[in-house]
Amino acid sequence: MKVRRPIPNFSGITRSSATSGSLLAEPSALAIQTTVVVSDVTTEDKIAFQQLLTDIQTAWSKQDLAGLRRFVTPEMFTYFGTALAEQTSLDVQNYVEDVTLLQAEVRESWIEDATHYATVGLRWNARDYTISLTKQRGDAGYLIEGNDVTPSESYEVWTFMRFQEGKWLLSAIQQTA
């Protein structure tokens, strides 16, 4: 996904951090039980991360907010909604198509209360390009950025989360230079 501003890093937001500023919360209630564990990410989890990469990029390319809502946390949904509104305002659309995962490396996995997190470095090939919605294919200025024919390689660090044994959701993206 191509965007013109930094993506917020929501990986530090947890359900329990919402009460940290509350005058009603007692200090003992604010303690977060965090265990860093790497070995608990299974092959099935990695398959789920790969599928989420493809599903999220497909929904993004279609500007399908209902589709995105099924795959991301509320914070990421707000981010994607804002980014898509920006595209609409500028009469442009970004496409990320023919996504092929090249590498997925689990960097970190941890549990906070009943919430499991996994941070994964993802490297993939895709046709990633942005077009003008006010121009026709072949017109000067139609292709704004990227290449609609030749795939390019991308690398991002995505953090996924799930409650208990529920389905994984995207909770943060860190784009690298």
Beta strands, then each sheet from edge to edge (+ up, - down):
strand 1: 34-36
strand 2: 92-112
strand 3: 115-132
strand 4: 143-146
strand 5: 152-163
strand 6: 169-175
sheet 1: 1+ 2- 3+ 4-
sheet 2: 1+ 2- 3+ 5- 6+
end
